[in-house]
Amino acid sequence: MWKKIASFIIGFSLIILSSDANGGEEFLSPSEYWERPIPLQIPNSNSELPLSFHPEDCGECHKEQYKGWNGSLHSKAVGHGLLSQLEPHNDSETAVSCYYCHAPMMEQSEVIKQKPEVRSQKSEGENNYTKNPSFDNKLKLSGVGCSVCHVRKGKVYGPPAKAVTSHQSPVTSNKRQHNFIENDFFEKAEFCAACHQMDDGYELNGKVLTNTYKEWKNSFYGKSNITCQSCHMPDRQHLWKGIHDSEMVRGGISIETYPNERGAKLVITNSGVGHFFPTYVTPLIVVKGFMLNNKGKIIPSSMKESFIGRKVSLDLTQEFFDTRIAPQKSFEFDYNPLNPPLLRGTYNKVQAKNRLIFEVWVYPDKFYNEFFENMLKGDNIGIKNNELKDAWKNSSESSYLLWKKEINTE
């Protein structure tokens, strides 16, 4: 099962595009830039970088960028859930496949592949990995940190410089500042595709589990070159807000209600999300309709729910439904509170002022939460229970009420 879950992550395709060099120095090709694991960052004779590549070191000068990153999910890419499941020295292949995107620098992995001549002497099935002498646990725990995106071969890379915005602070420091190699690759959606598109990974029901880049590319946003960075890094802020942020979600969809003969209809439109809403199998949106009696209590028999998401089994062998909303498409939820036998025995003239309520709930980590809970019930060798309990707790607390409205049905 672990290898199947690992294939959720492994095999992300690299999107190749041409890009002219800027700053007077040749830029690495996109495929070389996103080689995994990212080769050791050993400063060469031309490097101006310090020996440390930890995010807090970058944050000494790049304060606003560090502050944004530190509160983002990129900084939590190596969290309790991942750590609870990995045994790098016992199952190196699974660990490395997860690190492919969650901790892609060579210094972040406890193990590295042995040299070809050593591997050739081993029998098939034996561990072809060995202890990594350059492993840095602190760097590993930083997840997708500054160096993952900005440092290669001891040099700093970044987008073309532009005027400082209100969300950025000038880079000032008593320390010697470094130069950086500019390239517009950092402003293209293809830059994000290295970890947000999985063409060669695990498929279910004929669809890959991570298809965000292609969802974007085939949409109005892709055709209009409204990139990932436009929404997830406005003004170059390093926030990467998404499904966990209620304000971000409210800005990406529109919700309308319409009365009908017997109740009302709720319509959710993907009006501003550049990919499917939601894009992954991990979140779930729950739409609820129910009646309150004249005492303000929920009438149990009136409850009706519908789901927006891609629901799959915990072992990734079945897809139960896929109701995600494509860009500029809508999801409709009909609620007829007077439709028998829904409120049979509960609706009469005295209760004619029963109130219809619509709610939209977001469960950003629904799959993870169920997965962690299921693992806690079993006796799984290699699972770190303390880490797993923390992961389950965190995923249990991430849900929120996105929207609520009372509908007049009189």
C-alpha positions in Angstrom: 0.0 0.0 0.0 2.8 2.4 0.8 4.3 2.1 -2.6 0.9 2.9 -4.1 0.6 6.0 -1.9 4.1 7.0 -2.8 3.2 6.8 -6.5 0.7 9.6 -5.6 3.9 11.8 -5.6 6.5 10.0 -7.7 6.9 10.6 -11.5 6.0 14.3 -11.8 6.6 15.2 -15.4 8.9 18.1 -16.3 7.5 20.6 -18.7 10.1 21.7 -21.1 10.0 25.2 -22.6 12.6 27.5 -24.1 13.8 30.5 -22.2 16.3 33.1 -23.1 19.1 33.9 -20.6 19.1 37.2 -18.8 21.6 39.0 -16.7 24.4 38.2 -19.1 24.7 34.5 -18.0 23.2 31.4 -19.6 20.2 30.1 -17.7 19.9 26.4 -17.0 17.4 24.5 -19.1 14.1 23.9 -17.3 14.7 20.1 -17.2 18.2 20.7 -15.7 16.8 23.2 -13.3 14.3 20.7 -12.0 16.5 17.7 -11.9 15.6 15.6 -8.9 17.1 15.3 -6.4 18.4 18.8 -6.8 22.2 18.3 -6.8 24.3 19.4 -3.8 24.6 23.1 -3.4 28.4 23.3 -3.1 29.5 26.9 -3.6 32.1 27.1 -6.4 34.9 29.6 -6.8 32.5 32.1 -8.4 29.8 31.7 -5.7 29.0 34.6 -3.4 26.7 32.4 -1.2 27.4 31.5 2.4 27.7 27.9 3.3 24.2 27.8 4.8 21.1 27.5 2.7 18.5 27.5 5.5 15.5 29.7 4.9 16.1 31.7 8.1 19.5 32.7 6.7 17.8 34.1 3.6 15.3 35.8 5.8 17.9 37.9 7.4 17.8 40.1 4.3 14.6 39.0 2.5 12.4 39.6 5.5 8.9 39.9 3.8 9.6 36.9 1.6 10.7 34.8 4.5 7.7 35.9 6.6 5.3 34.9 3.8 7.0 31.5 3.2 7.1 30.7 7.0 3.3 30.8 7.2 2.8 28.9 4.0 2.2 25.2 3.3 5.5 25.1 1.4 7.3 25.5 4.7 5.2 22.6 6.1 5.8 20.2 3.2 7.7 18.0 5.6 5.1 17.8 8.3 3.8 15.2 10.9 1.9 13.3 8.3 4.8 12.7 6.0 7.3 12.0 8.8 5.0 9.5 10.5 5.1 7.2 7.5 8.6 7.3 6.2 11.5 5.0 7.1 14.2 6.2 4.8 16.8 3.6 5.8 14.3 0.7 5.6 12.2 1.8 2.6 14.4 4.2 0.7 12.5 4.1 -2.5 9.3 5.3 -0.9 11.0 8.1 1.1 12.9 9.4 -2.0 9.7 9.4 -4.1 8.0 11.6 -1.4 11.0 13.8 -1.1 10.8 14.4 -4.9 8.5 17.3 -4.2 8.3 17.6 -0.5 12.0 17.9 0.1 13.7 17.8 -3.3 17.3 18.9 -2.4 19.9 16.2 -2.1 20.9 17.6 1.3 17.3 16.9 2.5 17.4 13.1 2.1 18.9 10.7 4.6 19.8 8.4 1.7 21.2 8.7 -1.8 21.5 6.2 -4.6 24.7 4.2 -4.8 27.0 4.6 -7.7 26.1 2.5 -10.8 29.1 0.2 -10.3 28.0 -0.6 -6.8 24.4 -1.1 -7.8 25.4 -3.6 -10.5 27.0 -5.9 -7.9 23.8 -6.1 -5.9 21.0 -8.7 -6.5 17.7 -7.4 -7.9 15.5 -6.2 -5.1 18.3 -5.2 -2.8 18.5 -1.7 -1.4 20.4 0.5 -3.9 20.6 3.4 -1.5 23.3 4.3 1.0 23.6 6.9 3.8 23.9 10.4 2.6 27.0 12.1 4.1 25.6 15.6 3.2 22.2 15.1 4.9 21.0 18.2 6.8 17.9 17.4 8.9 17.2 21.0 9.6 17.1 21.7 5.9 14.9 18.7 5.4 12.4 19.9 7.9 12.2 23.3 6.1 10.4 21.5 3.2 10.1 23.6 0.1 12.4 26.4 1.2 14.1 29.2 -0.6 17.0 27.1 -2.0 14.6 24.6 -3.5 13.4 27.2 -6.0 16.2 29.8 -6.1 19.6 28.1 -5.7 21.4 25.9 -8.2 25.1 25.0 -8.3 25.9 27.6 -5.6 24.3 30.4 -7.5 21.0 32.3 -6.8 18.4 32.5 -9.6 15.2 34.6 -9.6 12.7 36.5 -11.8 13.7 39.8 -13.5 14.1 42.5 -10.9 11.4 45.1 -10.7 10.4 48.0 -8.5 9.6 47.2 -4.8 5.9 47.0 -4.1 4.0 47.7 -0.9 4.2 44.1 0.0 7.9 43.9 -0.2 10.7 45.5 1.8 14.0 46.6 0.3 16.8 44.1 0.8 19.2 45.7 3.3 21.9 44.1 5.3 25.3 44.7 6.8 26.4 41.5 5.1 27.7 41.3 1.6 24.8 41.1 -0.8 24.8 38.5 -3.5 24.1 38.8 -7.2 21.4 36.7 -8.9 20.8 35.4 -12.3 17.5 36.7 -13.7 15.1 34.7 -15.9 11.4 35.0 -16.7 11.0 31.2 -16.2 10.1 32.1 -12.6 7.0 33.9 -13.8 5.7 31.1 -16.0 3.1 28.4 -14.9 5.6 25.8 -16.1 7.8 26.6 -13.2 5.1 25.3 -10.8 4.3 22.3 -13.0 7.5 20.5 -11.8 5.5 19.6 -8.7 1.9 20.3 -9.6 1.6 18.0 -12.7 2.0 14.2 -12.5 1.7 12.7 -15.9 3.8 9.6 -15.3 2.5 8.9 -11.8 -0.4 6.9 -10.5 -3.7 7.0 -12.4 -7.2 6.2 -11.2 -10.2 5.8 -13.5 -8.0 7.1 -16.4 -7.1 10.3 -14.7 -3.8 11.2 -12.9 -4.1 12.3 -9.3 -2.3 15.6 -9.8 -3.3 17.4 -13.0 -3.3 21.1 -11.9 -1.1 22.5 -14.6 -3.1 20.9 -17.5 -6.3 21.9 -15.9 -5.0 25.5 -16.0 -3.5 25.2 -19.5 -6.8 24.0 -21.0 -8.8 26.7 -19.3 -9.5 30.4 -20.1 -6.7 31.3 -17.7 -4.1 29.2 -19.5 -5.2 30.5 -22.9 -5.0 34.1 -21.5 -1.7 33.5 -19.8 -3.1 34.3 -16.4 -0.4 32.3 -14.5 -0.3 30.4 -11.2 1.8 33.2 -9.8 -0.9 35.8 -10.7 -3.2 34.3 -8.0 -0.9 32.4 -5.6 2.0 34.9 -5.6 0.4 38.4 -6.1 3.0 41.1 -6.1 5.5 38.3 -5.7 4.3 37.6 -2.2 5.5 34.2 -1.0 2.2 33.1 0.5 0.8 30.4 -1.9 -2.7 30.6 -0.4 -5.1 28.0 -1.5 -7.9 25.8 -0.3 -7.0 26.2 3.3 -7.6 30.0 3.2 -11.3 31.0 3.3 -10.7 34.4 1.8 -8.8 32.9 -1.1 -11.6 30.4 -1.7 -14.4 33.1 -1.5 -12.5 35.1 -4.1 -12.4 32.1 -6.5 -16.0 31.1 -6.6 -19.5 32.8 -6.7 -22.5 31.5 -4.9 -26.1 32.3 -5.8 -29.5 31.1 -4.7 -32.8 31.0 -6.6 -36.3 30.2 -5.3 -38.2 27.5 -7.0 -41.8 26.1 -6.7 -41.1 24.1 -3.6 -37.8 25.4 -2.2 -34.6 26.9 -3.5 -31.6 26.1 -5.6 -28.0 27.0 -4.7 -25.5 27.4 -7.6 -21.7 27.5 -7.1 -19.7 28.8 -10.0 -16.0 28.4 -10.5 -15.6 32.0 -11.4 -12.0 32.7 -10.5 -10.1 29.5 -9.9 -7.7 28.8 -12.7 -8.0 25.0 -12.4 -10.7 22.6 -11.1 -12.3 23.5 -7.8 -10.8 21.7 -5.9 -7.9 20.4 -7.9 -6.7 17.5 -5.8 -8.4 14.4 -4.2 -7.5 15.6 -0.7 -10.1 18.3 -0.1 -13.9 18.0 0.0 -16.6 20.7 -0.2 -19.9 19.8 1.5 -23.0 21.7 0.6 -25.8 21.4 3.1 -29.5 22.4 3.1 -31.7 22.0 6.2 -34.7 23.4 8.0 -34.9 25.1 11.4 -38.1 24.8 13.3 -39.7 27.8 15.0 -37.5 27.2 18.0 -34.3 27.4 15.9 -33.5 23.7 16.1 -32.5 21.6 13.0 -35.2 19.3 11.8 -33.2 16.1 11.4 -35.3 14.7 8.5 -34.8 17.9 6.6 -31.0 17.6 6.2 -29.7 17.2 2.7 -26.1 17.1 1.6 -24.1 17.1 -1.6 -20.4 17.0 -2.3 -17.9 18.8 -4.5 -14.6 17.0 -5.0 -12.9 13.9 -6.2 -13.6 11.1 -3.7 -11.2 8.1 -3.8 -10.6 5.2 -1.5 -7.8 5.4 1.0 -5.8 2.7 -0.8 -6.3 4.7 -4.1 -8.0 1.7 -5.9 -11.4 3.3 -6.4 -12.9 6.6 -7.5 -16.4 7.0 -5.9 -17.2 10.3 -7.6 -15.7 13.3 -9.3 -17.9 16.4 -9.0 -15.2 19.0 -9.1 -16.0 22.3 -10.9 -14.0 23.1 -14.0 -13.1 26.8 -14.6 -16.2 28.9 -15.5 -18.5 25.9 -14.9 -21.2 25.5 -12.2 -22.5 23.1 -9.6 -26.2 23.0 -8.8 -27.8 22.0 -5.5 -31.6 21.7 -5.5 -33.4 21.7 -2.2 -37.2 21.1 -1.9 -38.1 21.3 1.8 -41.8 20.6 1.2 -41.2 17.5 -0.9 -42.8 14.6 0.9 -41.7 12.5 2.7 -38.9 14.8 3.6 -40.8 16.8 6.2 -43.7 14.5 6.6 -45.2 15.0 10.1 -43.0 18.0 10.8 -44.5 20.7 8.5 -47.9 22.3 9.4 -49.4 25.7 9.6 -48.0 26.2 13.1 -44.5 25.6 11.7 -45.1 27.5 8.5 -42.2 29.8 9.5 -39.6 27.0 9.4 -36.4 28.5 8.0 -34.4 27.1 5.2 -30.6 27.3 5.7 -27.9 26.7 3.1 -24.3 26.1 4.2 -21.0 25.5 2.3 -18.3 23.8 4.3 -14.7 23.2 3.3 -12.6 20.3 4.4 -9.2 21.0 3.0 -7.6 17.8 4.4 -10.5 15.3 4.2 -8.5 12.5 2.5 -5.5 12.9 4.8 -7.7 13.1 7.9 -9.5 9.8 7.0 -6.2 8.2 6.0 -4.5 9.1 9.3 -7.5 8.0 11.4 -7.5 4.7 9.6 -3.8 4.2 10.2 -4.2 5.0 13.9 -6.7 2.1 14.2 -4.3 -0.4 12.8 -1.0 -2.0 13.9 1.3 -0.7 11.2 5.0 -1.5 11.4 7.2 1.5 10.9 4.4 4.1 11.7 5.4 6.7 14.2 2.2 7.0 16.3 3.0 10.4 18.0 3.7 12.0 14.6 0.5 10.4 13.2 -1.6 11.6 16.0 -0.4 15.2 15.5 -1.1 14.9 11.8 -4.6 13.6 12.4 -5.3 16.4 14.9 -4.0 19.1 12.5 -6.1 17.7 9.7 -9.2 17.5 11.9 -8.9 21.2 12.7 -8.5 22.6 9.2 -12.2 22.6 8.2 -14.3 25.8 8.1 -17.7 27.2 7.2 -17.2 29.1 4.0 -20.7 30.5 3.4 -24.1 30.5 5.1 -27.5 32.0 4.1 -31.1 31.8 5.3 -33.6 31.5 2.5 -37.1 32.8 2.7 -39.5 30.0 1.5 -42.8 31.6 2.4 
